Amino acid sequence: MTNSIVSRRAFSFGLLAGTGTLAACGNGIGSGGASTIDARVAATLEEMYSTYPNTQALAEKANGMLIMPLITEAGLGFGGSYGRGALRVNDVTVDYYSVTSASGGLQIGAAQYAHVLFFMTNDALEGFRRSPGWAAGADLEYVISDLGDSVNADTTTALAPVLAAVFGQAGLRVGATLEGTKYSRIIP
């Protein structure tokens, strides 16, 4: 019986490690660092503004924006995601961040997507910056759905302190949510 438990734990650990390795593919690990992240951030913002013009008004009203150009998510029983991006205040990069998440349950597939968090109040921005590991919760208001539709075209009615835009999805997994996602400051 003990061997059975050890075997299941070893299998689970191996599966999780493999998922983490797969999730890290293609999103900047071992790349040119800050310059690579900055180039991806600029391209992501350009794509978001051209595809979803209402996000320009949000950007103008926001106290800061966290731009995550490429999140890779994979799962086979256990899942995970990873990506790197930049926090911009007044159109200037002030910090770099990584994003990670883990999940379990019935799941299979892999996907990539981008997301931007708009910090609409100074308190929300400062709370994020002071946190050693900020986790996204269910209180995020999505302005672009995981299907690419504009959920909140009237940006003047958005009252949440943090708004999220998830877009540019590709892959075999359906849907993306930021709930439970952890953001940590990094030095690229």
Rosetta constraint file for C-alpha pairs under 8 A:
AtomPair CA 1 CA 5 HARMONIC 6.55 0.50
AtomPair CA 2 CA 6 HARMONIC 6.21 0.50
AtomPair CA 3 CA 7 HARMONIC 5.93 0.50
AtomPair CA 4 CA 8 HARMONIC 6.21 0.50
AtomPair CA 5 CA 9 HARMONIC 6.17 0.50
AtomPair CA 6 CA 10 HARMONIC 6.02 0.50
AtomPair CA 7 CA 11 HARMONIC 6.01 0.50
AtomPair CA 8 CA 12 HARMONIC 5.99 0.50
AtomPair CA 9 CA 13 HARMONIC 6.00 0.50
AtomPair CA 10 CA 14 HARMONIC 6.03 0.50
AtomPair CA 11 CA 15 HARMONIC 6.04 0.50
AtomPair CA 12 CA 16 HARMONIC 6.09 0.50
AtomPair CA 13 CA 17 HARMONIC 6.04 0.50
AtomPair CA 14 CA 18 HARMONIC 6.04 0.50
AtomPair CA 15 CA 19 HARMONIC 6.11 0.50
AtomPair CA 15 CA 76 HARMONIC 7.69 0.50
AtomPair CA 15 CA 78 HARMONIC 7.32 0.50
AtomPair CA 16 CA 20 HARMONIC 6.15 0.50
AtomPair CA 16 CA 78 HARMONIC 6.18 0.50
AtomPair CA 16 CA 79 HARMONIC 7.05 0.50
AtomPair CA 17 CA 21 HARMONIC 6.23 0.50
AtomPair CA 18 CA 22 HARMONIC 6.15 0.50
AtomPair CA 19 CA 23 HARMONIC 5.97 0.50
AtomPair CA 19 CA 74 HARMONIC 6.08 0.50
AtomPair CA 19 CA 75 HARMONIC 6.25 0.50
AtomPair CA 19 CA 76 HARMONIC 7.40 0.50
AtomPair CA 19 CA 78 HARMONIC 7.55 0.50
AtomPair CA 19 CA 79 HARMONIC 6.23 0.50
AtomPair CA 19 CA 80 HARMONIC 6.50 0.50
AtomPair CA 20 CA 24 HARMONIC 6.22 0.50
AtomPair CA 20 CA 74 HARMONIC 7.84 0.50
AtomPair CA 20 CA 79 HARMONIC 7.81 0.50
AtomPair CA 20 CA 80 HARMONIC 6.14 0.50
AtomPair CA 20 CA 81 HARMONIC 7.21 0.50
AtomPair CA 20 CA 82 HARMONIC 7.97 0.50
AtomPair CA 21 CA 25 HARMONIC 6.69 0.50
AtomPair CA 22 CA 74 HARMONIC 6.76 0.50
AtomPair CA 23 CA 72 HARMONIC 5.05 0.50
AtomPair CA 23 CA 73 HARMONIC 5.31 0.50
AtomPair CA 23 CA 74 HARMONIC 5.54 0.50
AtomPair CA 23 CA 80 HARMONIC 6.57 0.50
AtomPair CA 23 CA 81 HARMONIC 5.42 0.50
AtomPair CA 23 CA 82 HARMONIC 5.96 0.50
AtomPair CA 24 CA 28 HARMONIC 7.95 0.50
AtomPair CA 24 CA 29 HARMONIC 6.84 0.50
AtomPair CA 24 CA 72 HARMONIC 6.63 0.50
AtomPair CA 24 CA 81 HARMONIC 7.57 0.50
AtomPair CA 24 CA 82 HARMONIC 5.94 0.50
AtomPair CA 24 CA 83 HARMONIC 7.39 0.50
AtomPair CA 25 CA 29 HARMONIC 7.62 0.50
AtomPair CA 25 CA 72 HARMONIC 7.39 0.50
AtomPair CA 26 CA 72 HARMONIC 7.81 0.50
AtomPair CA 27 CA 70 HARMONIC 5.93 0.50
AtomPair CA 27 CA 71 HARMONIC 6.91 0.50
AtomPair CA 27 CA 72 HARMONIC 6.90 0.50
AtomPair CA 27 CA 82 HARMONIC 7.77 0.50
AtomPair CA 27 CA 83 HARMONIC 5.90 0.50
AtomPair CA 27 CA 84 HARMONIC 7.18 0.50
AtomPair CA 28 CA 32 HARMONIC 7.83 0.50
AtomPair CA 28 CA 33 HARMONIC 7.64 0.50
AtomPair CA 28 CA 36 HARMONIC 7.56 0.50
AtomPair CA 28 CA 37 HARMONIC 7.62 0.50
AtomPair CA 28 CA 83 HARMONIC 7.66 0.50
AtomPair CA 28 CA 84 HARMONIC 7.21 0.50
AtomPair CA 31 CA 36 HARMONIC 6.92 0.50
AtomPair CA 32 CA 36 HARMONIC 5.44 0.50
AtomPair CA 33 CA 37 HARMONIC 6.41 0.50
AtomPair CA 33 CA 188 HARMONIC 4.68 0.50
AtomPair CA 34 CA 38 HARMONIC 6.00 0.50
AtomPair CA 34 CA 96 HARMONIC 7.90 0.50
AtomPair CA 34 CA 188 HARMONIC 5.42 0.50
AtomPair CA 35 CA 39 HARMONIC 6.17 0.50
AtomPair CA 36 CA 40 HARMONIC 6.27 0.50
AtomPair CA 37 CA 41 HARMONIC 6.05 0.50
AtomPair CA 37 CA 84 HARMONIC 7.16 0.50
AtomPair CA 37 CA 85 HARMONIC 5.98 0.50
AtomPair CA 37 CA 86 HARMONIC 7.12 0.50
AtomPair CA 38 CA 42 HARMONIC 6.22 0.50
AtomPair CA 38 CA 85 HARMONIC 7.86 0.50
AtomPair CA 38 CA 86 HARMONIC 7.26 0.50
AtomPair CA 39 CA 43 HARMONIC 6.32 0.50
AtomPair CA 40 CA 44 HARMONIC 6.03 0.50
AtomPair CA 40 CA 69 HARMONIC 5.86 0.50
AtomPair CA 41 CA 45 HARMONIC 6.18 0.50
AtomPair CA 41 CA 67 HARMONIC 6.12 0.50
AtomPair CA 41 CA 68 HARMONIC 7.04 0.50
AtomPair CA 41 CA 69 HARMONIC 5.66 0.50
AtomPair CA 41 CA 85 HARMONIC 6.79 0.50
AtomPair CA 41 CA 86 HARMONIC 7.01 0.50
AtomPair CA 42 CA 46 HARMONIC 6.22 0.50
AtomPair CA 43 CA 47 HARMONIC 6.20 0.50
AtomPair CA 44 CA 48 HARMONIC 6.09 0.50
AtomPair CA 44 CA 67 HARMONIC 7.70 0.50
AtomPair CA 44 CA 69 HARMONIC 5.59 0.50
AtomPair CA 44 CA 114 HARMONIC 7.47 0.50
AtomPair CA 45 CA 49 HARMONIC 6.03 0.50
AtomPair CA 45 CA 67 HARMONIC 7.74 0.50
AtomPair CA 46 CA 50 HARMONIC 6.18 0.50
AtomPair CA 47 CA 51 HARMONIC 5.97 0.50
AtomPair CA 48 CA 52 HARMONIC 5.54 0.50
AtomPair CA 48 CA 53 HARMONIC 7.44 0.50
AtomPair CA 48 CA 55 HARMONIC 7.27 0.50
AtomPair CA 48 CA 167 HARMONIC 7.80 0.50
AtomPair CA 49 CA 53 HARMONIC 4.92 0.50
AtomPair CA 49 CA 54 HARMONIC 7.54 0.50
AtomPair CA 49 CA 55 HARMONIC 6.10 0.50
AtomPair CA 49 CA 56 HARMONIC 5.95 0.50
AtomPair CA 52 CA 150 HARMONIC 7.42 0.50
AtomPair CA 53 CA 57 HARMONIC 7.91 0.50
AtomPair CA 54 CA 58 HARMONIC 6.99 0.50
AtomPair CA 54 CA 153 HARMONIC 6.26 0.50
AtomPair CA 54 CA 154 HARMONIC 7.73 0.50
AtomPair CA 54 CA 155 HARMONIC 6.98 0.50
AtomPair CA 55 CA 59 HARMONIC 6.16 0.50
AtomPair CA 55 CA 155 HARMONIC 7.96 0.50
AtomPair CA 56 CA 60 HARMONIC 6.30 0.50
AtomPair CA 57 CA 61 HARMONIC 6.39 0.50
AtomPair CA 57 CA 155 HARMONIC 7.07 0.50
AtomPair CA 58 CA 62 HARMONIC 5.96 0.50
AtomPair CA 58 CA 118 HARMONIC 7.23 0.50
AtomPair CA 58 CA 155 HARMONIC 6.47 0.50
AtomPair CA 59 CA 64 HARMONIC 7.84 0.50
AtomPair CA 59 CA 65 HARMONIC 7.31 0.50
AtomPair CA 59 CA 118 HARMONIC 6.96 0.50
AtomPair CA 61 CA 120 HARMONIC 6.75 0.50
AtomPair CA 62 CA 118 HARMONIC 5.80 0.50
AtomPair CA 62 CA 119 HARMONIC 5.49 0.50
AtomPair CA 62 CA 120 HARMONIC 4.50 0.50
AtomPair CA 62 CA 121 HARMONIC 7.07 0.50
AtomPair CA 63 CA 89 HARMONIC 6.49 0.50
AtomPair CA 63 CA 90 HARMONIC 7.47 0.50
AtomPair CA 63 CA 118 HARMONIC 7.66 0.50
AtomPair CA 63 CA 119 HARMONIC 5.66 0.50
AtomPair CA 63 CA 120 HARMONIC 5.62 0.50
AtomPair CA 63 CA 121 HARMONIC 6.06 0.50
AtomPair CA 63 CA 122 HARMONIC 5.94 0.50
AtomPair CA 63 CA 125 HARMONIC 6.83 0.50
AtomPair CA 64 CA 87 HARMONIC 7.00 0.50
AtomPair CA 64 CA 88 HARMONIC 5.64 0.50
AtomPair CA 64 CA 89 HARMONIC 4.47 0.50
AtomPair CA 64 CA 90 HARMONIC 6.90 0.50
AtomPair CA 64 CA 118 HARMONIC 6.23 0.50
AtomPair CA 64 CA 119 HARMONIC 5.27 0.50
AtomPair CA 64 CA 120 HARMONIC 7.36 0.50
AtomPair CA 64 CA 125 HARMONIC 6.50 0.50
AtomPair CA 65 CA 87 HARMONIC 5.68 0.50
AtomPair CA 65 CA 88 HARMONIC 5.31 0.50
AtomPair CA 65 CA 89 HARMONIC 6.61 0.50
AtomPair CA 65 CA 116 HARMONIC 6.64 0.50
AtomPair CA 65 CA 117 HARMONIC 5.50 0.50
AtomPair CA 65 CA 118 HARMONIC 4.69 0.50
AtomPair CA 65 CA 119 HARMONIC 5.97 0.50
AtomPair CA 66 CA 85 HARMONIC 7.11 0.50
AtomPair CA 66 CA 86 HARMONIC 5.72 0.50
AtomPair CA 66 CA 87 HARMONIC 4.29 0.50
AtomPair CA 66 CA 88 HARMONIC 6.29 0.50
AtomPair CA 66 CA 116 HARMONIC 5.52 0.50
AtomPair CA 66 CA 117 HARMONIC 5.03 0.50
AtomPair CA 66 CA 118 HARMONIC 6.73 0.50
AtomPair CA 67 CA 85 HARMONIC 5.51 0.50
AtomPair CA 67 CA 86 HARMONIC 5.49 0.50
AtomPair CA 67 CA 87 HARMONIC 6.35 0.50
AtomPair CA 67 CA 88 HARMONIC 7.72 0.50
AtomPair CA 67 CA 114 HARMONIC 7.92 0.50
AtomPair CA 67 CA 115 HARMONIC 6.28 0.50
AtomPair CA 67 CA 116 HARMONIC 4.53 0.50
AtomPair CA 67 CA 117 HARMONIC 6.62 0.50
AtomPair CA 68 CA 83 HARMONIC 6.81 0.50
AtomPair CA 68 CA 84 HARMONIC 5.95 0.50
AtomPair CA 68 CA 85 HARMONIC 4.31 0.50
AtomPair CA 68 CA 86 HARMONIC 6.74 0.50
AtomPair CA 68 CA 114 HARMONIC 5.70 0.50
AtomPair CA 68 CA 115 HARMONIC 5.31 0.50
AtomPair CA 68 CA 116 HARMONIC 6.03 0.50
AtomPair CA 69 CA 83 HARMONIC 7.76 0.50
AtomPair CA 69 CA 84 HARMONIC 7.32 0.50
AtomPair CA 69 CA 85 HARMONIC 6.21 0.50
AtomPair CA 69 CA 113 HARMONIC 7.50 0.50
AtomPair CA 69 CA 114 HARMONIC 4.74 0.50
AtomPair CA 69 CA 115 HARMONIC 6.58 0.50
AtomPair CA 70 CA 83 HARMONIC 5.78 0.50
AtomPair CA 70 CA 84 HARMONIC 7.10 0.50
AtomPair CA 70 CA 85 HARMONIC 7.95 0.50
AtomPair CA 70 CA 112 HARMONIC 6.44 0.50
AtomPair CA 70 CA 113 HARMONIC 5.66 0.50
AtomPair CA 70 CA 114 HARMONIC 4.99 0.50
AtomPair CA 70 CA 115 HARMONIC 7.87 0.50
AtomPair CA 71 CA 81 HARMONIC 6.57 0.50
AtomPair CA 71 CA 82 HARMONIC 5.57 0.50
AtomPair CA 71 CA 83 HARMONIC 4.45 0.50
AtomPair CA 71 CA 84 HARMONIC 7.45 0.50
AtomPair CA 71 CA 99 HARMONIC 7.86 0.50
AtomPair CA 71 CA 112 HARMONIC 5.37 0.50
AtomPair CA 71 CA 113 HARMONIC 5.35 0.50
AtomPair CA 71 CA 114 HARMONIC 5.95 0.50
AtomPair CA 72 CA 81 HARMONIC 5.39 0.50
AtomPair CA 72 CA 82 HARMONIC 5.60 0.50
AtomPair CA 72 CA 83 HARMONIC 6.40 0.50
AtomPair CA 72 CA 110 HARMONIC 7.40 0.50
AtomPair CA 72 CA 111 HARMONIC 5.95 0.50
AtomPair CA 72 CA 112 HARMONIC 4.51 0.50
AtomPair CA 72 CA 113 HARMONIC 6.89 0.50
AtomPair CA 73 CA 79 HARMONIC 7.29 0.50
AtomPair CA 73 CA 80 HARMONIC 5.69 0.50
AtomPair CA 73 CA 81 HARMONIC 4.07 0.50
AtomPair CA 73 CA 82 HARMONIC 6.72 0.50
AtomPair CA 73 CA 110 HARMONIC 5.47 0.50
AtomPair CA 73 CA 111 HARMONIC 5.25 0.50
AtomPair CA 73 CA 112 HARMONIC 6.09 0.50
AtomPair CA 74 CA 79 HARMONIC 5.46 0.50
AtomPair CA 74 CA 80 HARMONIC 5.73 0.50
AtomPair CA 74 CA 81 HARMONIC 6.39 0.50
AtomPair CA 74 CA 108 HARMONIC 7.38 0.50
AtomPair CA 74 CA 109 HARMONIC 5.72 0.50
AtomPair CA 74 CA 110 HARMONIC 4.07 0.50
AtomPair CA 74 CA 111 HARMONIC 6.44 0.50
AtomPair CA 75 CA 79 HARMONIC 3.66 0.50
AtomPair CA 75 CA 80 HARMONIC 6.33 0.50
AtomPair CA 75 CA 107 HARMONIC 5.90 0.50
AtomPair CA 75 CA 108 HARMONIC 4.95 0.50
AtomPair CA 75 CA 109 HARMONIC 5.53 0.50
AtomPair CA 75 CA 110 HARMONIC 6.36 0.50
AtomPair CA 76 CA 106 HARMONIC 7.84 0.50
AtomPair CA 76 CA 107 HARMONIC 5.67 0.50
AtomPair CA 76 CA 108 HARMONIC 4.43 0.50
AtomPair CA 76 CA 109 HARMONIC 6.70 0.50
AtomPair CA 77 CA 104 HARMONIC 5.93 0.50
AtomPair CA 77 CA 105 HARMONIC 5.49 0.50
AtomPair CA 77 CA 106 HARMONIC 5.55 0.50
AtomPair CA 77 CA 107 HARMONIC 5.33 0.50
AtomPair CA 77 CA 108 HARMONIC 6.52 0.50
AtomPair CA 78 CA 102 HARMONIC 7.45 0.50
AtomPair CA 78 CA 103 HARMONIC 5.76 0.50
AtomPair CA 78 CA 104 HARMONIC 4.35 0.50
AtomPair CA 78 CA 105 HARMONIC 6.42 0.50
AtomPair CA 78 CA 107 HARMONIC 7.30 0.50
AtomPair CA 79 CA 102 HARMONIC 5.56 0.50
AtomPair CA 79 CA 103 HARMONIC 4.94 0.50
AtomPair CA 79 CA 104 HARMONIC 6.02 0.50
AtomPair CA 79 CA 107 HARMONIC 7.55 0.50
AtomPair CA 80 CA 100 HARMONIC 7.11 0.50
AtomPair CA 80 CA 101 HARMONIC 5.28 0.50
AtomPair CA 80 CA 102 HARMONIC 4.20 0.50
AtomPair CA 80 CA 103 HARMONIC 6.05 0.50
AtomPair CA 81 CA 99 HARMONIC 7.60 0.50
AtomPair CA 81 CA 100 HARMONIC 5.33 0.50
AtomPair CA 81 CA 101 HARMONIC 5.21 0.50
AtomPair CA 81 CA 102 HARMONIC 6.65 0.50
AtomPair CA 82 CA 98 HARMONIC 7.12 0.50
AtomPair CA 82 CA 99 HARMONIC 5.44 0.50
AtomPair CA 82 CA 100 HARMONIC 4.64 0.50
AtomPair CA 82 CA 101 HARMONIC 6.95 0.50
AtomPair CA 83 CA 98 HARMONIC 5.62 0.50
AtomPair CA 83 CA 99 HARMONIC 5.26 0.50
AtomPair CA 83 CA 100 HARMONIC 6.92 0.50
AtomPair CA 84 CA 96 HARMONIC 7.39 0.50
AtomPair CA 84 CA 97 HARMONIC 5.68 0.50
AtomPair CA 84 CA 98 HARMONIC 4.29 0.50
AtomPair CA 84 CA 99 HARMONIC 6.18 0.50
AtomPair CA 85 CA 96 HARMONIC 5.81 0.50
AtomPair CA 85 CA 97 HARMONIC 5.39 0.50
AtomPair CA 85 CA 98 HARMONIC 6.36 0.50
AtomPair CA 86 CA 93 HARMONIC 6.29 0.50
AtomPair CA 86 CA 94 HARMONIC 7.52 0.50
AtomPair CA 86 CA 95 HARMONIC 5.85 0.50
AtomPair CA 86 CA 96 HARMONIC 4.35 0.50
AtomPair CA 86 CA 97 HARMONIC 5.81 0.50
AtomPair CA 87 CA 93 HARMONIC 5.68 0.50
AtomPair CA 87 CA 94 HARMONIC 5.85 0.50
AtomPair CA 87 CA 95 HARMONIC 5.27 0.50
AtomPair CA 87 CA 96 HARMONIC 6.06 0.50
AtomPair CA 87 CA 97 HARMONIC 7.28 0.50
AtomPair CA 88 CA 92 HARMONIC 5.06 0.50
AtomPair CA 88 CA 93 HARMONIC 4.27 0.50
AtomPair CA 88 CA 94 HARMONIC 5.72 0.50
AtomPair CA 88 CA 95 HARMONIC 7.38 0.50
AtomPair CA 89 CA 93 HARMONIC 6.49 0.50
AtomPair CA 89 CA 94 HARMONIC 6.65 0.50
AtomPair CA 95 CA 185 HARMONIC 6.97 0.50
AtomPair CA 95 CA 186 HARMONIC 7.73 0.50
AtomPair CA 96 CA 185 HARMONIC 5.79 0.50
AtomPair CA 96 CA 186 HARMONIC 5.50 0.50
AtomPair CA 96 CA 187 HARMONIC 6.53 0.50
AtomPair CA 96 CA 188 HARMONIC 7.11 0.50
AtomPair CA 97 CA 183 HARMONIC 6.31 0.50
AtomPair CA 97 CA 184 HARMONIC 5.33 0.50
AtomPair CA 97 CA 185 HARMONIC 4.33 0.50
AtomPair CA 97 CA 186 HARMONIC 5.13 0.50
AtomPair CA 97 CA 187 HARMONIC 7.99 0.50
AtomPair CA 98 CA 183 HARMONIC 5.67 0.50
AtomPair CA 98 CA 184 HARMONIC 5.37 0.50
AtomPair CA 98 CA 185 HARMONIC 6.43 0.50
AtomPair CA 98 CA 186 HARMONIC 6.40 0.50
AtomPair CA 99 CA 181 HARMONIC 6.68 0.50
AtomPair CA 99 CA 182 HARMONIC 5.55 0.50
AtomPair CA 99 CA 183 HARMONIC 4.55 0.50
AtomPair CA 99 CA 184 HARMONIC 6.52 0.50
AtomPair CA 100 CA 181 HARMONIC 5.86 0.50
AtomPair CA 100 CA 182 HARMONIC 5.36 0.50
AtomPair CA 100 CA 183 HARMONIC 6.68 0.50
AtomPair CA 101 CA 180 HARMONIC 6.59 0.50
AtomPair CA 101 CA 181 HARMONIC 4.83 0.50
AtomPair CA 101 CA 182 HARMONIC 6.18 0.50
AtomPair CA 102 CA 181 HARMONIC 7.96 0.50
AtomPair CA 108 CA 173 HARMONIC 7.33 0.50
AtomPair CA 109 CA 171 HARMONIC 7.67 0.50
AtomPair CA 109 CA 172 HARMONIC 5.26 0.50
AtomPair CA 109 CA 173 HARMONIC 5.23 0.50
AtomPair CA 110 CA 171 HARMONIC 5.74 0.50
AtomPair CA 110 CA 172 HARMONIC 5.45 0.50
AtomPair CA 110 CA 173 HARMONIC 5.54 0.50
AtomPair CA 111 CA 169 HARMONIC 6.91 0.50
AtomPair CA 111 CA 170 HARMONIC 5.55 0.50
AtomPair CA 111 CA 171 HARMONIC 4.03 0.50
AtomPair CA 111 CA 172 HARMONIC 5.81 0.50
AtomPair CA 111 CA 173 HARMONIC 5.51 0.50
AtomPair CA 112 CA 168 HARMONIC 7.82 0.50
AtomPair CA 112 CA 169 HARMONIC 5.66 0.50
AtomPair CA 112 CA 170 HARMONIC 5.39 0.50
AtomPair CA 112 CA 171 HARMONIC 6.26 0.50
AtomPair CA 113 CA 166 HARMONIC 7.12 0.50
AtomPair CA 113 CA 167 HARMONIC 6.05 0.50
AtomPair CA 113 CA 168 HARMONIC 5.16 0.50
AtomPair CA 113 CA 169 HARMONIC 4.31 0.50
AtomPair CA 113 CA 170 HARMONIC 6.45 0.50
AtomPair CA 114 CA 166 HARMONIC 5.91 0.50
AtomPair CA 114 CA 167 HARMONIC 5.53 0.50
AtomPair CA 114 CA 168 HARMONIC 5.89 0.50
AtomPair CA 114 CA 169 HARMONIC 7.15 0.50
AtomPair CA 115 CA 164 HARMONIC 6.95 0.50
AtomPair CA 115 CA 165 HARMONIC 5.38 0.50
AtomPair CA 115 CA 166 HARMONIC 4.34 0.50
AtomPair CA 115 CA 167 HARMONIC 6.18 0.50
AtomPair CA 116 CA 164 HARMONIC 5.73 0.50
AtomPair CA 116 CA 165 HARMONIC 5.21 0.50
AtomPair CA 116 CA 166 HARMONIC 6.71 0.50
AtomPair CA 117 CA 162 HARMONIC 6.54 0.50
AtomPair CA 117 CA 163 HARMONIC 5.65 0.50
AtomPair CA 117 CA 164 HARMONIC 4.58 0.50
AtomPair CA 117 CA 165 HARMONIC 6.54 0.50
AtomPair CA 118 CA 162 HARMONIC 5.55 0.50
AtomPair CA 118 CA 163 HARMONIC 5.00 0.50
AtomPair CA 118 CA 164 HARMONIC 6.24 0.50
AtomPair CA 119 CA 124 HARMONIC 5.89 0.50
AtomPair CA 119 CA 125 HARMONIC 5.40 0.50
AtomPair CA 119 CA 161 HARMONIC 6.05 0.50
AtomPair CA 119 CA 162 HARMONIC 4.75 0.50
AtomPair CA 119 CA 163 HARMONIC 6.69 0.50
AtomPair CA 120 CA 124 HARMONIC 7.07 0.50
AtomPair CA 120 CA 125 HARMONIC 7.67 0.50
AtomPair CA 120 CA 160 HARMONIC 7.43 0.50
AtomPair CA 120 CA 161 HARMONIC 4.97 0.50
AtomPair CA 120 CA 162 HARMONIC 5.83 0.50
AtomPair CA 120 CA 163 HARMONIC 7.37 0.50
AtomPair CA 121 CA 125 HARMONIC 6.43 0.50
AtomPair CA 121 CA 161 HARMONIC 5.56 0.50
AtomPair CA 121 CA 162 HARMONIC 7.77 0.50
AtomPair CA 122 CA 126 HARMONIC 6.03 0.50
AtomPair CA 123 CA 127 HARMONIC 5.91 0.50
AtomPair CA 124 CA 128 HARMONIC 6.20 0.50
AtomPair CA 124 CA 161 HARMONIC 5.96 0.50
AtomPair CA 124 CA 162 HARMONIC 6.81 0.50
AtomPair CA 125 CA 129 HARMONIC 6.25 0.50
AtomPair CA 126 CA 130 HARMONIC 6.02 0.50
AtomPair CA 127 CA 131 HARMONIC 6.18 0.50
AtomPair CA 128 CA 134 HARMONIC 6.07 0.50
AtomPair CA 132 CA 184 HARMONIC 6.47 0.50
AtomPair CA 132 CA 185 HARMONIC 7.40 0.50
AtomPair CA 133 CA 182 HARMONIC 6.19 0.50
AtomPair CA 133 CA 183 HARMONIC 5.53 0.50
AtomPair CA 133 CA 184 HARMONIC 4.88 0.50
AtomPair CA 133 CA 185 HARMONIC 7.64 0.50
AtomPair CA 134 CA 182 HARMONIC 5.64 0.50
AtomPair CA 134 CA 183 HARMONIC 5.23 0.50
AtomPair CA 134 CA 184 HARMONIC 6.76 0.50
AtomPair CA 135 CA 179 HARMONIC 7.70 0.50
AtomPair CA 135 CA 180 HARMONIC 5.90 0.50
AtomPair CA 135 CA 181 HARMONIC 5.45 0.50
AtomPair CA 135 CA 182 HARMONIC 4.29 0.50
AtomPair CA 135 CA 183 HARMONIC 6.20 0.50
AtomPair CA 136 CA 140 HARMONIC 7.19 0.50
AtomPair CA 136 CA 178 HARMONIC 6.10 0.50
AtomPair CA 136 CA 179 HARMONIC 5.13 0.50
AtomPair CA 136 CA 180 HARMONIC 5.48 0.50
AtomPair CA 136 CA 181 HARMONIC 5.34 0.50
AtomPair CA 136 CA 182 HARMONIC 6.46 0.50
AtomPair CA 137 CA 178 HARMONIC 7.45 0.50
AtomPair CA 137 CA 179 HARMONIC 4.78 0.50
AtomPair CA 137 CA 180 HARMONIC 5.99 0.50
AtomPair CA 137 CA 181 HARMONIC 7.88 0.50
AtomPair CA 138 CA 179 HARMONIC 5.64 0.50
AtomPair CA 139 CA 160 HARMONIC 7.80 0.50
AtomPair CA 140 CA 160 HARMONIC 7.09 0.50
AtomPair CA 140 CA 162 HARMONIC 5.86 0.50
AtomPair CA 140 CA 163 HARMONIC 5.79 0.50
AtomPair CA 140 CA 164 HARMONIC 6.55 0.50
AtomPair CA 140 CA 179 HARMONIC 7.99 0.50
AtomPair CA 141 CA 160 HARMONIC 6.21 0.50
AtomPair CA 141 CA 162 HARMONIC 6.79 0.50
AtomPair CA 141 CA 163 HARMONIC 4.92 0.50
AtomPair CA 141 CA 164 HARMONIC 6.11 0.50
AtomPair CA 142 CA 151 HARMONIC 7.00 0.50
AtomPair CA 142 CA 152 HARMONIC 7.66 0.50
AtomPair CA 142 CA 163 HARMONIC 5.76 0.50
AtomPair CA 142 CA 164 HARMONIC 4.73 0.50
AtomPair CA 142 CA 165 HARMONIC 5.88 0.50
AtomPair CA 142 CA 166 HARMONIC 7.73 0.50
AtomPair CA 143 CA 150 HARMONIC 6.22 0.50
AtomPair CA 143 CA 151 HARMONIC 5.11 0.50
AtomPair CA 143 CA 152 HARMONIC 4.90 0.50
AtomPair CA 143 CA 153 HARMONIC 7.42 0.50
AtomPair CA 143 CA 163 HARMONIC 6.57 0.50
AtomPair CA 143 CA 164 HARMONIC 5.98 0.50
AtomPair CA 143 CA 165 HARMONIC 5.47 0.50
AtomPair CA 144 CA 148 HARMONIC 6.03 0.50
AtomPair CA 144 CA 149 HARMONIC 5.74 0.50
AtomPair CA 144 CA 150 HARMONIC 4.70 0.50
AtomPair CA 144 CA 151 HARMONIC 5.26 0.50
AtomPair CA 144 CA 152 HARMONIC 7.08 0.50
AtomPair CA 144 CA 164 HARMONIC 7.24 0.50
AtomPair CA 144 CA 165 HARMONIC 4.82 0.50
AtomPair CA 144 CA 166 HARMONIC 5.92 0.50
AtomPair CA 144 CA 167 HARMONIC 7.03 0.50
AtomPair CA 145 CA 149 HARMONIC 5.49 0.50
AtomPair CA 145 CA 150 HARMONIC 6.49 0.50
AtomPair CA 145 CA 151 HARMONIC 6.06 0.50
AtomPair CA 145 CA 165 HARMONIC 7.15 0.50
AtomPair CA 145 CA 166 HARMONIC 6.37 0.50
AtomPair CA 145 CA 167 HARMONIC 7.53 0.50
AtomPair CA 146 CA 166 HARMONIC 5.90 0.50
AtomPair CA 146 CA 167 HARMONIC 6.44 0.50
AtomPair CA 146 CA 169 HARMONIC 7.70 0.50
AtomPair CA 146 CA 175 HARMONIC 5.34 0.50
AtomPair CA 146 CA 176 HARMONIC 5.70 0.50
AtomPair CA 146 CA 177 HARMONIC 7.59 0.50
AtomPair CA 147 CA 167 HARMONIC 7.78 0.50
AtomPair CA 147 CA 175 HARMONIC 7.15 0.50
AtomPair CA 148 CA 166 HARMONIC 7.61 0.50
AtomPair CA 148 CA 167 HARMONIC 5.81 0.50
AtomPair CA 148 CA 168 HARMONIC 7.58 0.50
AtomPair CA 152 CA 158 HARMONIC 7.48 0.50
AtomPair CA 154 CA 158 HARMONIC 7.56 0.50
AtomPair CA 166 CA 176 HARMONIC 7.43 0.50
